[in-house]
């Protein structure tokens, strides 16, 4: 997946790298993006990838399949 950002939005210095699962869970992906419709109890999961900044540790979630234009 290509990132929509080249540099961290928080520190404006570091680069994002994919956040990897803890030891023992190497065969898993870290993904956390839940979408809910306002005024309802309906929840949907969106395919996303979690990245963290190599400099400040900021964590960002990006939706898969949306390219930078």
C-alpha positions in Angstrom: 0.0 0.0 0.0 1.4 3.4 -0.9 0.9 6.1 1.8 -1.0 9.3 1.2 1.6 11.2 3.2 5.4 11.2 2.9 6.1 12.8 6.3 4.5 12.7 9.8 1.6 15.1 10.3 2.5 15.6 13.9 6.3 16.2 14.0 6.8 17.0 10.3 10.1 15.1 10.4 9.7 11.4 10.6 8.5 8.9 8.1 5.7 6.3 8.6 6.3 2.6 8.7 3.8 -0.1 9.0 3.0 -1.0 12.6 3.8 -4.7 13.1 2.1 -7.1 15.5 3.8 -8.2 18.8 6.0 -11.2 18.9 4.0 -14.4 18.6 1.4 -12.7 16.3 3.5 -12.3 13.2 0.9 -13.9 11.0 -1.7 -11.2 12.0 -2.3 -7.7 10.6 -3.0 -4.6 12.8 -6.1 -2.9 11.5 -8.5 -0.6 13.3 -11.1 1.5 11.6 -14.7 1.2 12.5 -17.3 3.3 10.7 -20.7 4.0 12.4 -23.8 5.6 10.9 -24.8 8.7 13.0 -28.0 8.1 14.9 -27.9 4.3 14.6 -26.2 1.3 16.2 -24.9 0.1 12.9 -21.1 -0.5 12.7 -19.0 -1.4 9.6 -15.4 -2.4 9.4 -13.2 -0.8 6.8 -10.0 -2.4 5.4 -7.2 -0.2 6.8 -3.5 -0.3 7.7 -1.9 1.2 10.8 1.4 3.1 10.6 3.6 4.8 13.1 6.1 7.6 12.8 9.8 6.5 13.2 10.6 9.8 15.0 7.8 10.7 17.4 5.7 7.5 17.4 2.5 9.1 16.1 0.1 6.5 14.9 -2.1 7.0 11.8 -4.7 4.7 10.2 -5.1 4.8 6.4 -7.9 3.2 4.5 -6.7 0.7 2.0 -7.3 1.4 -1.7 -7.5 5.2 -1.4 -4.6 6.7 -3.4 -3.0 10.1 -3.0 -4.2 12.4 -5.9 
